[in-house]
Amino acid sequence: MYGCIISTDIMPEQNGCSINAIRSDESEDTDCLIEKNTGPVLHRCCPIRLQLATLMFFGFAVVYALRVNFSVAMVAMVNTSDSKRVLNHSVVRACPLPSGKDNTSDTFEQPEGIPQYLWDPETQGWLLGGFFFGYLCTQIPGGYLSGHYGGRLFLGLGVLCTAVLTLLTPLAAQLGPTWLFVLRALEGFGEGVTFPAMMALWTRWAPPLERSRLMTFSGSGANFGAFVALPLTGYICQTLGWPAVFYICGGVGCIWAVFWFVLVSNDPRTHRWISHGEREYIINSIGPQGTGHGWSVPLLHMLLSVPLWAIIITQMCLNWSYYTLLTSLPTYMDNILHFDLKSNSFLSGLPYLGAWLFSVLSGVVADSLIERGVFSVTTVRKLLTFAGVLPSAAFLVAVGYVGCDHILTVTFLTLGSTIGGASASGVFINQIDIAPQFAGFLLGITNTFGTIPGVVAPIVTGYFTEDHTLAGWRKVFWVAALTNVVGAVIFTIFGSGNVQPWALMEEKREEVEANGTTPVPT
């Protein structure tokens, strides 16, 4: 993604190097950089902003592992056979059980001494959704405070608090489902600040021509974390027991936090180990937009901003299918296709591997198209959103019509999620295009609305699939596909990649206040 020179795209406008001109002479630019770069060779070969992206990548891998491991561990935590006898519940099978599988019991045995609980489906639903109740609460405050103070503290504490609370999961489960629900809500409360804090950090660290790949690479840690955590959770549950899942994942999160607080700074101006050349390149290429916003924000202008509403509605639509798969795919693999836990957890995670790889690739493609002047920022964001959404929607619909064909189901789900990763460089990073200074706050707003499907989609899925039929699941996939298409159409019509006038007005006002001068009418 980066070579051994600090900038692969644009150079600071200093000593004859233009920050706006696209590189035309490689040797000339390199000489200009070497003249200013007096930092260690390590920093020239591994830019600090790439180190920041890598730490963010693993941070989001951790928080998503902490988020999704509960849905798989739930299978091991619940004494399924006893609960079925208590409820006198008969199971309707849409697809036949594989040969050799026990037709009478779906109990998941745990090592000796590991407790299991008699939680009915309603209780399980509340526990699985508890996370999102807390997650909704801190998106906007986290984005606002991160935009003002910087995102380092909020992202670090968000991961650390979630990790520490995860360590308490076995104790909370022993105390009862109410305590466990509260704990899950608190985990969501802590994790809610992480994505807005990431956006606020990249406002100060990401040069304009590197935004797509830096942000998609760091954010793709979420898909990577889901891919690793789902199969790993199934394996740990079977070998060590479900409590070990939460101890291991929580411990990894605490270790990550140590590296984060030691190595990360809010701003390139204050980083202890950044080279002079990289610092000047970042500061000059971003300009005044790379500073935090004041306490006041133009809320009325935001409320009336059509491009912002385009982001909000589109992310809600696209997140519907994402959260449907995230929360319900293990259930589909179990109730309909009857995969065992190890196969279920691995196959449920496979779509996220493709999405991770495609999202990183889309970031490189987006920056390349913008840098070479092939398309404008607006066109690139819309093109990648549409290119990711339409094929993904088609594959989702196809899943509903392959019946009990295990191979085609897994293939279509994986292809749909993989191609859908292209939208990571589209609508999901558009906040920093339309209002760089307020990007963290805007992401808090859009992510709050975007989390609503995480609460509603599982309820709708449960309503459609209460009879455990293929026809019910077909409705689930149709709804997810149609909402995707509607979101892509709305963003294509109303989205924008240009800095909005209200964001520029605020920037000029703050500059005037800082200089103590009187604004000149324009």
Buried (B, 14 or more C-beta within 10 A) or exposed (E): BBEEBBBBBBBBBBEEBBBEEEBEEEEEBBEBBEEBBEBEEEBBEBBBBBBBBBBBBBBBBBBBBBBBBBBBBBBBBBBBBEBBEEEEEEEEEBBEEEEEEEEEEBBBEBEEEBEBBEBEEEBBBBBBBBBBBBBBBBBBBBBBBBBBBBBBBBBBBBBBBBBBBBBBBBEBBEEEBEBBBBBBBBBBBBBBBBBBBBBBBBBBBBBBBBBBBBBBBBBBBBBBBBBBBBBBBBBBBBEBBBBBBBBBBBBBBBEBBEEBEEBBBBBBEEBEEBBEBBBBBBBBBBEEBBBBBBEEBBEEBBEEBEBBBBBBBBBBBBBBBBBBBBBBBBBBBBBBBBBBBEBBBBBBBBBBBBBBBBBBBBBBBBBBBBBEEEBBBBEBBBBBBBBBBBBBBBBBBBBBEBEBBBEBBBBBBBBBBBBBBBBBBBBBBBBBBBBBBBBBBBBBBBBBBBBBBBBBBBEBBBEBBEEBBBEBBBBBBBBBBBBBBBBBBBBBEBBBBEBBEBBBBBBEBBEEEEEEEEEEEE
